[in-house]
Amino acid sequence: MHQFSIEPMFGTDHWQIAGYHIPFTNSALWMAITVAAMLLFVWGGMKRELVPGRWQMAVESLTGFIDNLLAANIGPAGKKYVPYIFSLFSFILFANVLGLLPLGLVGVHPFTFTSHFSVTGVLAIMSFAIVLVVGFWRHGLHFFSLFVPHGTPVWLLWLIPVIELISFLVRPFSLALRLFVAMMAGHVLLEVLSSFVISSANSGPLWGSVVGIPSFVLMVAICALEILVAGIQAYVFALLTSLYLNDAENLH
C-alpha cells in the first residue's frame, strides 16, 4: 500500500500554521501538475481558428460534450454550469490518466490522488454544496418539496420524505466513494499482478513461464481497462453532479 501513502516533499515536513501541520505533499504536487496539464490543454484550444486544428477540435469537442450532457439532463438552464462541470470532469480525467503513466521507468512515481477518499470527498462536498445553494436560491423553502415526490399517497407522507431525505444526504458519500474505490482497486490489482511477475521471474524460468507470463498479459489487459475506467469514472461523476443540479433547478 506504499503507493497510496502521502509524504511531505521538498523539506516541508515541518511547515505549520497555527499549530496545524501543512506540508507540501506528493498529493498536492500531482494536483498542481493536473491543474497545469488542464490549463495547457485548454490554452492550446483557444486559438479560435476558422479551420480548427486537432488540439482546438479536441477542446471544442470536450466542451460540446459537457454542454450536451447538461442540456440533456437540466435543459437550457444547464448552460451556466458548463464551466464547473467541464472543470470537474477534466480535473478527474487528467488526474486518473496521469496516475496511470509508466513514469516509474524514468524514476518518477505518479500519485493518483483520486484514490484517496479525502480528495474525492472534497469534490463531492463541493458539488453537493452547489446543489444546496442553487436549490434554496431558486426555490427557497419550497426546495424541501424535493423530498415529497408527486403522487405520493397521503398515508405514506410520514415515510417517503424520510427515505428521500436519507437518499439525498447519502449522495455526496456515494459520489465520493464510487470514484475512490474504482481508482484504488485498479491500482491495487496492478500492484499485485506486478509482484507476481517480479517474484516468479526471480524464482526461475519454470515459475516465470507458468506464473509470470500470464500475470504480465493480464496486467497489460488491466492497464487498458484502467484507462477506460479513468474516463468512465470522470464521466459518471460529472453525470451524477448534473443530475443532482437538475433536482435543484427543476425539483421533481
N, C-alpha and C positions, 0 to 999 in steps of 0.2 A: 504493500500500500504506500510505499515511499513516493510513488509518482503523484500522489494526492496531497502530500504534506506541504504546508505553507511555510516558507522560510524567508527570513529577512535578507535583504540584499544590499550591497554597496556600503556595508558597515553601519546600517541604520537600526540595528537591533536594540540600541539604547535610546532611540528617539522617544520622547514623551511630551505630552501636552496635558497640563492639569492632572498629572498622575496617571494618565492613560497611555498605554503602550501603543505607538503608531509607527511601526517600522514600514519602510517601503519594501513590500514583499514580491515574490515571484508572481503571485496572482495579480497584484497591482501593475506589475511590469507588462504582463501579457494583456491586461485590459487596455493599457496605454498603446501597446502595439496594435491591438484590434481596432481601436479608435483611429489610429494613424492610417491603418490599411483602409478603413471605411472612408476617411476623408480623401485619401489618394484616389480611391475608386470613384467617388462622386466628382472630385475635381477633374478627373480625366474625361468625364462625360458631360461637362458643362461648356463645351465648345460651341454648341448651338449651330452647327454647320447644316446647310440646306440638305446636303447628302451626308448623312451621319456615317462615321467610321464605326468599326467594331466596338470600340470602347464606349463611345457615345450611345450606340444602339443597345449595348448591354445595360447601361444605366437607365436609359429611357424604357427599356423592356421591363426592368425590375420595378421602376416607378409605376408603369402602367399596370403591372401585375398587382401591386398593392392597391392601386386606385380601383381596379376592377373588383378586388376582394372586398373592399369597403363598400363599394356601390352595390354589390350583390347582397351583402349582409346588413347594411344600415340604410342604404338609399342615398339620395342626394346629400343628406346631412353628413354622410361619411367623408366627404371631400376634405373637411377641415382636420381630420385625423390622419391624413396621409403622411405628413412629416413624422409623426410619432410612431405609427405602425411601421413605416419604412425604416426608421432608425432602429426600432426594436428588432425587426426581422433581420436587418443587415448585421446588427451587433451580435446576435445569437449565431447567425450563419457563419460569419467570419471567425468568431471565437471557436465554434465547433470544428471548422475546417483547419484553422491554424493549429489546433491541438492535435491534428492527425498527421501533420507534416513530418516526414522522417528526418528531422534535423539532427537527431542523435548521431547520425553518420558523420557530422562535422563537429560534434562535441557540444551542440546546443540542444537543450531538452525543453521542448514546448510544454506549456502548462495549460491544461484545459480547465479554465475557471468555472465553466458551466457544469462541471462535475461536482461542484460544491453547493450544497443547499442554501448556504448563506447568500450566495450570489443570485441564484435563481429565485430565492425568496424575495430579495430586494426588487428584482424585476417584476415579480408577480404583485408585490405590495404597491409598486408604482402604478401598475395598470389598474389595480383594484381601487386605489385612491382616486384616480382619474374618473373611474366609473361612478364612484360615490359623489364626487364634486359635480360631474355633469348631471347626474340624476337629481340631486337636490337643487341645483341651479335652475334646471329646466322645469321641474315639476313640484318643487317644494315638498311639503309633507305628503302630497299625492304620490310621491315616489314609493311610499310604503304599499301602495296598491299592487306593486310588483309581486308581493307575496300572497296575493289573493287572485289567482287566475280566473279569467272569465268562465262562467258556467259552473263555478264551484257550488255544490249543494249547500243549503243553509246549515244542515245538520253536520257538515264537515268543516264549518268555519273555525271550529276550535282546534282542528288538527292540521289542515292543509297549510295555513300560514306558518305554523311552527316548522313543518317539513321544508317549506320553501325558504324560510329564513336560514335554517341549518344548511341547506343546499347552497344558498347564496354565500354564507360565511366560509364554507369549505372551499370555494372557488380559488382563492389565492394559494391555498395549501396544495390543492391538486395540480394547479398550473405550475407551481414551482417543483413539486415532487416528480412530475412526469419528465421534465427536461433533465433534472438532476439524476434520476435513476437511469434513464436511457444512456446518458453520456458516461456515467460511472461504470455501468455494467459492461458497456462495449470496451472500455479501456482495461478493465479487469480481465476480461476474456482474452484480449490481445496479449496482456502480460502473462497470463497462464500458458497460452499456446507458445509464446516465445520462450518461456522457461522450459517447456517440453523439448523444443528444438535444440536449445543450447545443452541441456542435460543429456539428451540422447546422443548428440554429436560427440560429447565428451566421454560417453560410455562405450564407444567403439562403433565400427561400421554396421554391426548387426542391429543394435538398437537405433542407430542413426537412420537406417533404411526403414525399419519397421515402425518406429515412432516419430522420428524427426521429419521424414519427408511428408507423411500425411498431415502432421501438425503444421508444417510450413505451408502446404497447399491450402489447408483450412484457414490459416492465418491470413493468407492473401485474399481469400474469399471474404473473410470477416472484415478486412480493411475496406474492400469495395462496398460491403454492406454498411459499414460505419460512415462512409462518405454519403450514402443515401440517407442514413438516419440523421446525419448532421443537417441536411436540408429539410427533411420531413419534420424534425423537432422544431426548427425555426418557423416553419410554415404553421404547424399546429399551435404554437404559442401565439403567433400573430392572428391566426383564425379565431381562436377562443377569445382573445382580447377583443377582436372586432365584434364577436357575438355578444360579449358582455356589454360593450359600448352600445350595441343595438338595444339591449334591455334598458339602458339608461336613457337613450334617446326616445325610444318609441314605446317603452313599457310593454305590456302584453297586448 
